[in-house]
Amino acid sequence: MTQPLTPSGTTAGTNPRADLWRPVVLRSAAALVFGAVTIFWPSPSIEVMGWAGGLYLLATGLTVLRGVPAAGFAPKSTPGKLLSAAGSVLAGAGFAVVLLNGDLLYAVIAALGLGVAGALELACGLRFRGRHVLTRDWIASGVIGLGTAAALPFFTALGAHALLGVTGGGAIISGVLWILAGLTLRHDARGTAAKP
């Protein structure tokens, strides 16, 4: 049974902080910067692919981890565990991609990182649907991560530019999603703070 939402868009068990918008905006910034790099870098080398893709995954993972307490979840709660696992998987995949160079390695590691993290975010969004202000964003982000992960292996033979293009395309879509969520949260936080 779904609990009713409070005016802040959460159930009584979750209490997001007013600064929840910050990790959300940082996540979108990492995605949009990475997406821009993939668009405007005409012929990246394997090393560039490893560094750019790895730093993107690492930054995204760290912002997801930073967002868990801001979302109002205790680390040992179910959503806290799901999101912490998603952030850890992304950060680990990012670290591995930076260290290991190669088209096949990038495709496999990035696909695993994005796929597992996407599945965890999707599970969190579906499980807590209607009970937290970010559930729709977790669902959409999870689907985007799973879609990007499913597409990556098909572009392995096309090289670094294609692999970065696929990853960057998913990053741009999720970056736009997260910037809209972050700006909405910031607007709502300002409106709540302005009330007496």
Salt bridges, closest charged atoms under 4 A:
ASP19 OD1 - ARG17 NE 2.91
GLU121 OE2 - ARG27 NH1 2.69
ASP188 OD1 - HIS187 ND1 3.64
